[in-house]
Amino acid sequence: MAKMLKLCRRYLNWIQNSVFEGEISEAKLLEFKHEAMLLMDEETDSLIIFKTRQEKWLDKEVVGHERQNLDTFL
């Protein structure tokens, strides 16, 4: 857990608990996901990435096991 927290803080800004945000290049995003996968247990852990091209549209990407369906996002 502490290692993942450090990793997230290297790439993004901490918002609350396990929530981070920030602008990141495609190359840095690939690097971040690769490093995250090395720390995660793919059977139980998950990393959810929300991408936006415009503020009103979000694309959701889940890396690892999705704990619950979050189709409705407010």
mmCIF file of the N, C-alpha and C atoms, coordinates in Angstrom:
data_MODEL
# 
_entry.id   MODEL 
# 
loop_
_atom_site.group_PDB 
_atom_site.id 
_atom_site.type_symbol 
_atom_site.label_atom_id 
_atom_site.label_alt_id 
_atom_site.label_comp_id 
_atom_site.label_asym_id 
_atom_site.label_entity_id 
_atom_site.label_seq_id 
_atom_site.pdbx_PDB_ins_code 
_atom_site.Cartn_x 
_atom_site.Cartn_y 
_atom_site.Cartn_z 
_atom_site.occupancy 
_atom_site.B_iso_or_equiv 
_atom_site.pdbx_formal_charge 
_atom_site.auth_seq_id 
_atom_site.auth_comp_id 
_atom_site.auth_asym_id 
_atom_site.auth_atom_id 
_atom_site.pdbx_PDB_model_num 
ATOM 1   N N  . MET A 1 1  ? 0.818   -1.193  0.000   1.00 0.00 ? 1  MET A N  1 
ATOM 2   C CA . MET A 1 1  ? 0.000   0.000   0.000   1.00 0.00 ? 1  MET A CA 1 
ATOM 3   C C  . MET A 1 1  ? 0.865   1.262   0.000   1.00 0.00 ? 1  MET A C  1 
ATOM 4   N N  . ALA A 1 2  ? 1.860   1.308   0.850   1.00 0.00 ? 2  ALA A N  1 
ATOM 5   C CA . ALA A 1 2  ? 2.727   2.477   0.933   1.00 0.00 ? 2  ALA A CA 1 
ATOM 6   C C  . ALA A 1 2  ? 3.510   2.680   -0.369  1.00 0.00 ? 2  ALA A C  1 
ATOM 7   N N  . LYS A 1 3  ? 3.909   1.569   -0.991  1.00 0.00 ? 3  LYS A N  1 
ATOM 8   C CA . LYS A 1 3  ? 4.651   1.678   -2.249  1.00 0.00 ? 3  LYS A CA 1 
ATOM 9   C C  . LYS A 1 3  ? 3.765   2.234   -3.362  1.00 0.00 ? 3  LYS A C  1 
ATOM 10  N N  . MET A 1 4  ? 2.497   1.814   -3.395  1.00 0.00 ? 4  MET A N  1 
ATOM 11  C CA . MET A 1 4  ? 1.572   2.317   -4.409  1.00 0.00 ? 4  MET A CA 1 
ATOM 12  C C  . MET A 1 4  ? 1.290   3.797   -4.165  1.00 0.00 ? 4  MET A C  1 
ATOM 13  N N  . LEU A 1 5  ? 1.138   4.192   -2.916  1.00 0.00 ? 5  LEU A N  1 
ATOM 14  C CA . LEU A 1 5  ? 0.915   5.592   -2.574  1.00 0.00 ? 5  LEU A CA 1 
ATOM 15  C C  . LEU A 1 5  ? 2.077   6.452   -3.070  1.00 0.00 ? 5  LEU A C  1 
ATOM 16  N N  . LYS A 1 6  ? 3.302   6.011   -2.816  1.00 0.00 ? 6  LYS A N  1 
ATOM 17  C CA . LYS A 1 6  ? 4.487   6.736   -3.278  1.00 0.00 ? 6  LYS A CA 1 
ATOM 18  C C  . LYS A 1 6  ? 4.504   6.831   -4.802  1.00 0.00 ? 6  LYS A C  1 
ATOM 19  N N  . LEU A 1 7  ? 4.169   5.728   -5.466  1.00 0.00 ? 7  LEU A N  1 
ATOM 20  C CA . LEU A 1 7  ? 4.145   5.720   -6.930  1.00 0.00 ? 7  LEU A CA 1 
ATOM 21  C C  . LEU A 1 7  ? 3.133   6.735   -7.457  1.00 0.00 ? 7  LEU A C  1 
ATOM 22  N N  . CYS A 1 8  ? 1.933   6.710   -6.918  1.00 0.00 ? 8  CYS A N  1 
ATOM 23  C CA . CYS A 1 8  ? 0.890   7.645   -7.361  1.00 0.00 ? 8  CYS A CA 1 
ATOM 24  C C  . CYS A 1 8  ? 1.307   9.087   -7.132  1.00 0.00 ? 8  CYS A C  1 
ATOM 25  N N  . ARG A 1 9  ? 1.921   9.352   -6.009  1.00 0.00 ? 9  ARG A N  1 
ATOM 26  C CA . ARG A 1 9  ? 2.354   10.724  -5.700  1.00 0.00 ? 9  ARG A CA 1 
ATOM 27  C C  . ARG A 1 9  ? 3.483   11.195  -6.613  1.00 0.00 ? 9  ARG A C  1 
ATOM 28  N N  . ARG A 1 10 ? 4.248   10.266  -7.180  1.00 0.00 ? 10 ARG A N  1 
ATOM 29  C CA . ARG A 1 10 ? 5.302   10.649  -8.133  1.00 0.00 ? 10 ARG A CA 1 
ATOM 30  C C  . ARG A 1 10 ? 4.716   11.177  -9.434  1.00 0.00 ? 10 ARG A C  1 
ATOM 31  N N  . TYR A 1 11 ? 3.560   10.658  -9.826  1.00 0.00 ? 11 TYR A N  1 
ATOM 32  C CA . TYR A 1 11 ? 2.981   11.006  -11.112 1.00 0.00 ? 11 TYR A CA 1 
ATOM 33  C C  . TYR A 1 11 ? 1.795   11.967  -11.028 1.00 0.00 ? 11 TYR A C  1 
ATOM 34  N N  . LEU A 1 12 ? 1.077   11.973  -9.906  1.00 0.00 ? 12 LEU A N  1 
ATOM 35  C CA . LEU A 1 12 ? -0.198  12.699  -9.813  1.00 0.00 ? 12 LEU A CA 1 
ATOM 36  C C  . LEU A 1 12 ? -0.295  13.488  -8.513  1.00 0.00 ? 12 LEU A C  1 
ATOM 37  N N  . ASN A 1 13 ? -1.352  14.270  -8.390  1.00 0.00 ? 13 ASN A N  1 
ATOM 38  C CA . ASN A 1 13 ? -1.619  15.053  -7.187  1.00 0.00 ? 13 ASN A CA 1 
ATOM 39  C C  . ASN A 1 13 ? -2.632  14.318  -6.324  1.00 0.00 ? 13 ASN A C  1 
ATOM 40  N N  . TRP A 1 14 ? -2.340  14.208  -5.030  1.00 0.00 ? 14 TRP A N  1 
ATOM 41  C CA . TRP A 1 14 ? -3.231  13.530  -4.100  1.00 0.00 ? 14 TRP A CA 1 
ATOM 42  C C  . TRP A 1 14 ? -4.460  14.394  -3.849  1.00 0.00 ? 14 TRP A C  1 
ATOM 43  N N  . ILE A 1 15 ? -5.658  13.783  -3.916  1.00 0.00 ? 15 ILE A N  1 
ATOM 44  C CA . ILE A 1 15 ? -6.914  14.491  -3.675  1.00 0.00 ? 15 ILE A CA 1 
ATOM 45  C C  . ILE A 1 15 ? -7.489  14.085  -2.323  1.00 0.00 ? 15 ILE A C  1 
ATOM 46  N N  . GLN A 1 16 ? -7.774  12.800  -2.150  1.00 0.00 ? 16 GLN A N  1 
ATOM 47  C CA . GLN A 1 16 ? -8.279  12.278  -0.875  1.00 0.00 ? 16 GLN A CA 1 
ATOM 48  C C  . GLN A 1 16 ? -8.106  10.768  -0.870  1.00 0.00 ? 16 GLN A C  1 
ATOM 49  N N  . ASN A 1 17 ? -7.910  10.201  0.299   1.00 0.00 ? 17 ASN A N  1 
ATOM 50  C CA . ASN A 1 17 ? -7.729  8.750   0.450   1.00 0.00 ? 17 ASN A CA 1 
ATOM 51  C C  . ASN A 1 17 ? -6.978  8.160   -0.739  1.00 0.00 ? 17 ASN A C  1 
ATOM 52  N N  . SER A 1 18 ? -7.608  7.364   -1.555  1.00 0.00 ? 18 SER A N  1 
ATOM 53  C CA . SER A 1 18 ? -6.940  6.736   -2.694  1.00 0.00 ? 18 SER A CA 1 
ATOM 54  C C  . SER A 1 18 ? -7.305  7.409   -4.010  1.00 0.00 ? 18 SER A C  1 
ATOM 55  N N  . VAL A 1 19 ? -7.501  8.715   -3.985  1.00 0.00 ? 19 VAL A N  1 
ATOM 56  C CA . VAL A 1 19 ? -7.895  9.462   -5.181  1.00 0.00 ? 19 VAL A CA 1 
ATOM 57  C C  . VAL A 1 19 ? -6.774  10.433  -5.553  1.00 0.00 ? 19 VAL A C  1 
ATOM 58  N N  . PHE A 1 20 ? -6.340  10.333  -6.810  1.00 0.00 ? 20 PHE A N  1 
ATOM 59  C CA . PHE A 1 20 ? -5.297  11.199  -7.331  1.00 0.00 ? 20 PHE A CA 1 
ATOM 60  C C  . PHE A 1 20 ? -5.766  11.763  -8.665  1.00 0.00 ? 20 PHE A C  1 
ATOM 61  N N  . GLU A 1 21 ? -5.248  12.937  -9.039  1.00 0.00 ? 21 GLU A N  1 
ATOM 62  C CA . GLU A 1 21 ? -5.577  13.499  -10.346 1.00 0.00 ? 21 GLU A CA 1 
ATOM 63  C C  . GLU A 1 21 ? -4.381  14.262  -10.881 1.00 0.00 ? 21 GLU A C  1 
ATOM 64  N N  . GLY A 1 22 ? -4.426  14.515  -12.170 1.00 0.00 ? 22 GLY A N  1 
ATOM 65  C CA . GLY A 1 22 ? -3.373  15.310  -12.784 1.00 0.00 ? 22 GLY A CA 1 
ATOM 66  C C  . GLY A 1 22 ? -3.316  15.085  -14.274 1.00 0.00 ? 22 GLY A C  1 
ATOM 67  N N  . GLU A 1 23 ? -2.586  15.943  -14.924 1.00 0.00 ? 23 GLU A N  1 
ATOM 68  C CA . GLU A 1 23 ? -2.342  15.786  -16.354 1.00 0.00 ? 23 GLU A CA 1 
ATOM 69  C C  . GLU A 1 23 ? -1.068  14.973  -16.514 1.00 0.00 ? 23 GLU A C  1 
ATOM 70  N N  . ILE A 1 24 ? -1.127  14.018  -17.431 1.00 0.00 ? 24 ILE A N  1 
ATOM 71  C CA . ILE A 1 24 ? 0.010   13.112  -17.614 1.00 0.00 ? 24 ILE A CA 1 
ATOM 72  C C  . ILE A 1 24 ? 0.093   12.754  -19.101 1.00 0.00 ? 24 ILE A C  1 
ATOM 73  N N  . SER A 1 25 ? 1.291   12.730  -19.630 1.00 0.00 ? 25 SER A N  1 
ATOM 74  C CA . SER A 1 25 ? 1.472   12.383  -21.045 1.00 0.00 ? 25 SER A CA 1 
ATOM 75  C C  . SER A 1 25 ? 1.199   10.894  -21.258 1.00 0.00 ? 25 SER A C  1 
ATOM 76  N N  . GLU A 1 26 ? 0.953   10.514  -22.496 1.00 0.00 ? 26 GLU A N  1 
ATOM 77  C CA . GLU A 1 26 ? 0.717   9.091   -22.806 1.00 0.00 ? 26 GLU A CA 1 
ATOM 78  C C  . GLU A 1 26 ? 1.925   8.249   -22.408 1.00 0.00 ? 26 GLU A C  1 
ATOM 79  N N  . ALA A 1 27 ? 3.130   8.756   -22.648 1.00 0.00 ? 27 ALA A N  1 
ATOM 80  C CA . ALA A 1 27 ? 4.344   8.013   -22.298 1.00 0.00 ? 27 ALA A CA 1 
ATOM 81  C C  . ALA A 1 27 ? 4.451   7.822   -20.781 1.00 0.00 ? 27 ALA A C  1 
ATOM 82  N N  . LYS A 1 28 ? 4.185   8.888   -20.023 1.00 0.00 ? 28 LYS A N  1 
ATOM 83  C CA . LYS A 1 28 ? 4.233   8.792   -18.559 1.00 0.00 ? 28 LYS A CA 1 
ATOM 84  C C  . LYS A 1 28 ? 3.117   7.895   -18.025 1.00 0.00 ? 28 LYS A C  1 
ATOM 85  N N  . LEU A 1 29 ? 1.957   7.919   -18.680 1.00 0.00 ? 29 LEU A N  1 
ATOM 86  C CA . LEU A 1 29 ? 0.852   7.050   -18.269 1.00 0.00 ? 29 LEU A CA 1 
ATOM 87  C C  . LEU A 1 29 ? 1.226   5.581   -18.453 1.00 0.00 ? 29 LEU A C  1 
ATOM 88  N N  . LEU A 1 30 ? 1.829   5.246   -19.577 1.00 0.00 ? 30 LEU A N  1 
ATOM 89  C CA . LEU A 1 30 ? 2.282   3.868   -19.809 1.00 0.00 ? 30 LEU A CA 1 
ATOM 90  C C  . LEU A 1 30 ? 3.314   3.449   -18.771 1.00 0.00 ? 30 LEU A C  1 
ATOM 91  N N  . GLU A 1 31 ? 4.233   4.344   -18.463 1.00 0.00 ? 31 GLU A N  1 
ATOM 92  C CA . GLU A 1 31 ? 5.255   4.077   -17.453 1.00 0.00 ? 31 GLU A CA 1 
ATOM 93  C C  . GLU A 1 31 ? 4.608   3.853   -16.076 1.00 0.00 ? 31 GLU A C  1 
ATOM 94  N N  . PHE A 1 32 ? 3.663   4.729   -15.734 1.00 0.00 ? 32 PHE A N  1 
ATOM 95  C CA . PHE A 1 32 ? 2.949   4.620   -14.457 1.00 0.00 ? 32 PHE A CA 1 
ATOM 96  C C  . PHE A 1 32 ? 2.201   3.286   -14.360 1.00 0.00 ? 32 PHE A C  1 
ATOM 97  N N  . LYS A 1 33 ? 1.457   2.918   -15.413 1.00 0.00 ? 33 LYS A N  1 
ATOM 98  C CA . LYS A 1 33 ? 0.694   1.667   -15.396 1.00 0.00 ? 33 LYS A CA 1 
ATOM 99  C C  . LYS A 1 33 ? 1.619   0.462   -15.268 1.00 0.00 ? 33 LYS A C  1 
ATOM 100 N N  . HIS A 1 34 ? 2.743   0.501   -15.961 1.00 0.00 ? 34 HIS A N  1 
ATOM 101 C CA . HIS A 1 34 ? 3.703   -0.610  -15.878 1.00 0.00 ? 34 HIS A CA 1 
ATOM 102 C C  . HIS A 1 34 ? 4.220   -0.758  -14.442 1.00 0.00 ? 34 HIS A C  1 
ATOM 103 N N  . GLU A 1 35 ? 4.622   0.350   -13.833 1.00 0.00 ? 35 GLU A N  1 
ATOM 104 C CA . GLU A 1 35 ? 5.126   0.304   -12.464 1.00 0.00 ? 35 GLU A CA 1 
ATOM 105 C C  . GLU A 1 35 ? 4.038   -0.142  -11.489 1.00 0.00 ? 35 GLU A C  1 
ATOM 106 N N  . ALA A 1 36 ? 2.804   0.308   -11.717 1.00 0.00 ? 36 ALA A N  1 
ATOM 107 C CA . ALA A 1 36 ? 1.691   -0.069  -10.847 1.00 0.00 ? 36 ALA A CA 1 
ATOM 108 C C  . ALA A 1 36 ? 1.437   -1.571  -10.929 1.00 0.00 ? 36 ALA A C  1 
ATOM 109 N N  . MET A 1 37 ? 1.465   -2.124  -12.130 1.00 0.00 ? 37 MET A N  1 
ATOM 110 C CA . MET A 1 37 ? 1.219   -3.563  -12.301 1.00 0.00 ? 37 MET A CA 1 
ATOM 111 C C  . MET A 1 37 ? 2.263   -4.403  -11.572 1.00 0.00 ? 37 MET A C  1 
ATOM 112 N N  . LEU A 1 38 ? 3.480   -3.895  -11.454 1.00 0.00 ? 38 LEU A N  1 
ATOM 113 C CA . LEU A 1 38 ? 4.519   -4.615  -10.723 1.00 0.00 ? 38 LEU A CA 1 
ATOM 114 C C  . LEU A 1 38 ? 4.217   -4.675  -9.231  1.00 0.00 ? 38 LEU A C  1 
ATOM 115 N N  . LEU A 1 39 ? 3.483   -3.683  -8.716  1.00 0.00 ? 39 LEU A N  1 
ATOM 116 C CA . LEU A 1 39 ? 3.153   -3.628  -7.288  1.00 0.00 ? 39 LEU A CA 1 
ATOM 117 C C  . LEU A 1 39 ? 1.838   -4.324  -6.954  1.00 0.00 ? 39 LEU A C  1 
ATOM 118 N N  . MET A 1 40 ? 0.963   -4.464  -7.947  1.00 0.00 ? 40 MET A N  1 
ATOM 119 C CA . MET A 1 40 ? -0.390  -4.957  -7.709  1.00 0.00 ? 40 MET A CA 1 
ATOM 120 C C  . MET A 1 40 ? -0.499  -6.473  -7.738  1.00 0.00 ? 40 MET A C  1 
ATOM 121 N N  . ASP A 1 41 ? -1.462  -6.992  -6.990  1.00 0.00 ? 41 ASP A N  1 
ATOM 122 C CA . ASP A 1 41 ? -1.894  -8.374  -7.118  1.00 0.00 ? 41 ASP A CA 1 
ATOM 123 C C  . ASP A 1 41 ? -3.061  -8.328  -8.101  1.00 0.00 ? 41 ASP A C  1 
ATOM 124 N N  . GLU A 1 42 ? -2.876  -8.816  -9.319  1.00 0.00 ? 42 GLU A N  1 
ATOM 125 C CA . GLU A 1 42 ? -3.886  -8.705  -10.372 1.00 0.00 ? 42 GLU A CA 1 
ATOM 126 C C  . GLU A 1 42 ? -5.202  -9.399  -10.030 1.00 0.00 ? 42 GLU A C  1 
ATOM 127 N N  . GLU A 1 43 ? -5.179  -10.300 -9.085  1.00 0.00 ? 43 GLU A N  1 
ATOM 128 C CA . GLU A 1 43 ? -6.396  -11.011 -8.689  1.00 0.00 ? 43 GLU A CA 1 
ATOM 129 C C  . GLU A 1 43 ? -7.290  -10.176 -7.770  1.00 0.00 ? 43 GLU A C  1 
ATOM 130 N N  . THR A 1 44 ? -6.696  -9.273  -7.003  1.00 0.00 ? 44 THR A N  1 
ATOM 131 C CA . THR A 1 44 ? -7.485  -8.543  -6.004  1.00 0.00 ? 44 THR A CA 1 
ATOM 132 C C  . THR A 1 44 ? -7.383  -7.020  -6.088  1.00 0.00 ? 44 THR A C  1 
ATOM 133 N N  . ASP A 1 45 ? -6.305  -6.504  -6.626  1.00 0.00 ? 45 ASP A N  1 
ATOM 134 C CA . ASP A 1 45 ? -6.093  -5.053  -6.660  1.00 0.00 ? 45 ASP A CA 1 
ATOM 135 C C  . ASP A 1 45 ? -6.603  -4.456  -7.967  1.00 0.00 ? 45 ASP A C  1 
ATOM 136 N N  . SER A 1 46 ? -6.901  -3.167  -7.919  1.00 0.00 ? 46 SER A N  1 
ATOM 137 C CA . SER A 1 46 ? -7.338  -2.483  -9.137  1.00 0.00 ? 46 SER A CA 1 
ATOM 138 C C  . SER A 1 46 ? -6.859  -1.038  -9.133  1.00 0.00 ? 46 SER A C  1 
ATOM 139 N N  . LEU A 1 47 ? -6.742  -0.510  -10.312 1.00 0.00 ? 47 LEU A N  1 
ATOM 140 C CA . LEU A 1 47 ? -6.381  0.876   -10.540 1.00 0.00 ? 47 LEU A CA 1 
ATOM 141 C C  . LEU A 1 47 ? -7.365  1.386   -11.582 1.00 0.00 ? 47 LEU A C  1 
ATOM 142 N N  . ILE A 1 48 ? -8.142  2.389   -11.253 1.00 0.00 ? 48 ILE A N  1 
ATOM 143 C CA . ILE A 1 48 ? -9.138  2.922   -12.180 1.00 0.00 ? 48 ILE A CA 1 
ATOM 144 C C  . ILE A 1 48 ? -8.647  4.268   -12.682 1.00 0.00 ? 48 ILE A C  1 
ATOM 145 N N  . ILE A 1 49 ? -8.568  4.412   -13.995 1.00 0.00 ? 49 ILE A N  1 
ATOM 146 C CA . ILE A 1 49 ? -8.072  5.630   -14.629 1.00 0.00 ? 49 ILE A CA 1 
ATOM 147 C C  . ILE A 1 49 ? -9.211  6.269   -15.405 1.00 0.00 ? 49 ILE A C  1 
ATOM 148 N N  . PHE A 1 50 ? -9.508  7.513   -15.090 1.00 0.00 ? 50 PHE A N  1 
ATOM 149 C CA . PHE A 1 50 ? -10.511 8.278   -15.831 1.00 0.00 ? 50 PHE A CA 1 
ATOM 150 C C  . PHE A 1 50 ? -9.774  9.226   -16.760 1.00 0.00 ? 50 PHE A C  1 
ATOM 151 N N  . LYS A 1 51 ? -10.083 9.150   -18.047 1.00 0.00 ? 51 LYS A N  1 
ATOM 152 C CA . LYS A 1 51 ? -9.466  10.027  -19.036 1.00 0.00 ? 51 LYS A CA 1 
ATOM 153 C C  . LYS A 1 51 ? -10.527 10.982  -19.565 1.00 0.00 ? 51 LYS A C  1 
ATOM 154 N N  . THR A 1 52 ? -10.130 12.203  -19.800 1.00 0.00 ? 52 THR A N  1 
ATOM 155 C CA . THR A 1 52 ? -11.061 13.163  -20.363 1.00 0.00 ? 52 THR A CA 1 
ATOM 156 C C  . THR A 1 52 ? -10.400 13.945  -21.490 1.00 0.00 ? 52 THR A C  1 
ATOM 157 N N  . ARG A 1 53 ? -11.140 14.131  -22.549 1.00 0.00 ? 53 ARG A N  1 
ATOM 158 C CA . ARG A 1 53 ? -10.682 14.983  -23.638 1.00 0.00 ? 53 ARG A CA 1 
ATOM 159 C C  . ARG A 1 53 ? -11.327 16.364  -23.495 1.00 0.00 ? 53 ARG A C  1 
ATOM 160 N N  . GLN A 1 54 ? -12.515 16.361  -22.930 1.00 0.00 ? 54 GLN A N  1 
ATOM 161 C CA . GLN A 1 54 ? -13.232 17.575  -22.591 1.00 0.00 ? 54 GLN A CA 1 
ATOM 162 C C  . GLN A 1 54 ? -13.792 17.370  -21.194 1.00 0.00 ? 54 GLN A C  1 
ATOM 163 N N  . GLU A 1 55 ? -14.034 18.426  -20.471 1.00 0.00 ? 55 GLU A N  1 
ATOM 164 C CA . GLU A 1 55 ? -14.498 18.298  -19.090 1.00 0.00 ? 55 GLU A CA 1 
ATOM 165 C C  . GLU A 1 55 ? -15.795 17.509  -18.964 1.00 0.00 ? 55 GLU A C  1 
ATOM 166 N N  . LYS A 1 56 ? -16.671 17.560  -19.971 1.00 0.00 ? 56 LYS A N  1 
ATOM 167 C CA . LYS A 1 56 ? -17.966 16.895  -19.841 1.00 0.00 ? 56 LYS A CA 1 
ATOM 168 C C  . LYS A 1 56 ? -17.953 15.426  -20.253 1.00 0.00 ? 56 LYS A C  1 
ATOM 169 N N  . TRP A 1 57 ? -16.834 14.920  -20.761 1.00 0.00 ? 57 TRP A N  1 
ATOM 170 C CA . TRP A 1 57 ? -16.763 13.514  -21.192 1.00 0.00 ? 57 TRP A CA 1 
ATOM 171 C C  . TRP A 1 57 ? -15.629 12.808  -20.479 1.00 0.00 ? 57 TRP A C  1 
ATOM 172 N N  . LEU A 1 58 ? -15.906 11.622  -19.961 1.00 0.00 ? 58 LEU A N  1 
ATOM 173 C CA . LEU A 1 58 ? -14.891 10.806  -19.303 1.00 0.00 ? 58 LEU A CA 1 
ATOM 174 C C  . LEU A 1 58 ? -14.844 9.422   -19.922 1.00 0.00 ? 58 LEU A C  1 
ATOM 175 N N  . ASP A 1 59 ? -13.653 8.902   -20.141 1.00 0.00 ? 59 ASP A N  1 
ATOM 176 C CA . ASP A 1 59 ? -13.462 7.510   -20.529 1.00 0.00 ? 59 ASP A CA 1 
ATOM 177 C C  . ASP A 1 59 ? -12.879 6.797   -19.313 1.00 0.00 ? 59 ASP A C  1 
ATOM 178 N N  . LYS A 1 60 ? -13.415 5.650   -18.964 1.00 0.00 ? 60 LYS A N  1 
ATOM 179 C CA . LYS A 1 60 ? -12.942 4.906   -17.796 1.00 0.00 ? 60 LYS A CA 1 
ATOM 180 C C  . LYS A 1 60 ? -12.115 3.717   -18.239 1.00 0.00 ? 60 LYS A C  1 
ATOM 181 N N  . GLU A 1 61 ? -10.971 3.524   -17.581 1.00 0.00 ? 61 GLU A N  1 
ATOM 182 C CA . GLU A 1 61 ? -10.123 2.364   -17.832 1.00 0.00 ? 61 GLU A CA 1 
ATOM 183 C C  . GLU A 1 61 ? -9.806  1.734   -16.486 1.00 0.00 ? 61 GLU A C  1 
ATOM 184 N N  . VAL A 1 62 ? -10.014 0.447   -16.362 1.00 0.00 ? 62 VAL A N  1 
ATOM 185 C CA . VAL A 1 62 ? -9.707  -0.273  -15.127 1.00 0.00 ? 62 VAL A CA 1 
ATOM 186 C C  . VAL A 1 62 ? -8.521  -1.179  -15.397 1.00 0.00 ? 62 VAL A C  1 
ATOM 187 N N  . VAL A 1 63 ? -7.492  -1.063  -14.576 1.00 0.00 ? 63 VAL A N  1 
ATOM 188 C CA . VAL A 1 63 ? -6.319  -1.929  -14.667 1.00 0.00 ? 63 VAL A CA 1 
ATOM 189 C C  . VAL A 1 63 ? -6.388  -2.868  -13.474 1.00 0.00 ? 63 VAL A C  1 
ATOM 190 N N  . GLY A 1 64 ? -6.455  -4.158  -13.720 1.00 0.00 ? 64 GLY A N  1 
ATOM 191 C CA . GLY A 1 64 ? -6.586  -5.129  -12.637 1.00 0.00 ? 64 GLY A CA 1 
ATOM 192 C C  . GLY A 1 64 ? -8.043  -5.476  -12.382 1.00 0.00 ? 64 GLY A C  1 
ATOM 193 N N  . HIS A 1 65 ? -8.323  -6.006  -11.218 1.00 0.00 ? 65 HIS A N  1 
ATOM 194 C CA . HIS A 1 65 ? -9.656  -6.486  -10.844 1.00 0.00 ? 65 HIS A CA 1 
ATOM 195 C C  . HIS A 1 65 ? -10.575 -5.323  -10.486 1.00 0.00 ? 65 HIS A C  1 
ATOM 196 N N  . GLU A 1 66 ? -11.737 -5.216  -11.146 1.00 0.00 ? 66 GLU A N  1 
ATOM 197 C CA . GLU A 1 66 ? -12.709 -4.175  -10.830 1.00 0.00 ? 66 GLU A CA 1 
ATOM 198 C C  . GLU A 1 66 ? -13.567 -4.647  -9.662  1.00 0.00 ? 66 GLU A C  1 
ATOM 199 N N  . ARG A 1 67 ? -13.554 -3.923  -8.565  1.00 0.00 ? 67 ARG A N  1 
ATOM 200 C CA . ARG A 1 67 ? -14.258 -4.319  -7.348  1.00 0.00 ? 67 ARG A CA 1 
ATOM 201 C C  . ARG A 1 67 ? -15.761 -4.205  -7.496  1.00 0.00 ? 67 ARG A C  1 
ATOM 202 N N  . GLN A 1 68 ? -16.237 -3.160  -8.167  1.00 0.00 ? 68 GLN A N  1 
ATOM 203 C CA . GLN A 1 68 ? -17.676 -2.992  -8.361  1.00 0.00 ? 68 GLN A CA 1 
ATOM 204 C C  . GLN A 1 68 ? -17.910 -2.250  -9.657  1.00 0.00 ? 68 GLN A C  1 
ATOM 205 N N  . ASN A 1 69 ? -19.087 -2.410  -10.202 1.00 0.00 ? 69 ASN A N  1 
ATOM 206 C CA . ASN A 1 69 ? -19.450 -1.749  -11.433 1.00 0.00 ? 69 ASN A CA 1 
ATOM 207 C C  . ASN A 1 69 ? -19.757 -0.286  -11.136 1.00 0.00 ? 69 ASN A C  1 
ATOM 208 N N  . LEU A 1 70 ? -19.038 0.624   -11.800 1.00 0.00 ? 70 LEU A N  1 
ATOM 209 C CA . LEU A 1 70 ? -19.213 2.048   -11.578 1.00 0.00 ? 70 LEU A CA 1 
ATOM 210 C C  . LEU A 1 70 ? -19.693 2.732   -12.850 1.00 0.00 ? 70 LEU A C  1 
ATOM 211 N N  . ASP A 1 71 ? -20.674 2.135   -13.542 1.00 0.00 ? 71 ASP A N  1 
ATOM 212 C CA . ASP A 1 71 ? -21.156 2.693   -14.793 1.00 0.00 ? 71 ASP A CA 1 
ATOM 213 C C  . ASP A 1 71 ? -21.781 4.071   -14.616 1.00 0.00 ? 71 ASP A C  1 
ATOM 214 N N  . THR A 1 72 ? -22.358 4.335   -13.458 1.00 0.00 ? 72 THR A N  1 
ATOM 215 C CA . THR A 1 72 ? -22.961 5.632   -13.209 1.00 0.00 ? 72 THR A CA 1 
ATOM 216 C C  . THR A 1 72 ? -21.957 6.479   -12.451 1.00 0.00 ? 72 THR A C  1 
ATOM 217 N N  . PHE A 1 73 ? -21.525 7.550   -13.052 1.00 0.00 ? 73 PHE A N  1 
ATOM 218 C CA . PHE A 1 73 ? -20.539 8.435   -12.440 1.00 0.00 ? 73 PHE A CA 1 
ATOM 219 C C  . PHE A 1 73 ? -21.133 9.814   -12.344 1.00 0.00 ? 73 PHE A C  1 
ATOM 220 N N  . LEU A 1 74 ? -21.196 10.363  -11.158 1.00 0.00 ? 74 LEU A N  1 
ATOM 221 C CA . LEU A 1 74 ? -21.788 11.688  -10.938 1.00 0.00 ? 74 LEU A CA 1 
ATOM 222 C C  . LEU A 1 74 ? -20.721 12.690  -10.588 1.00 0.00 ? 74 LEU A C  1 
# 
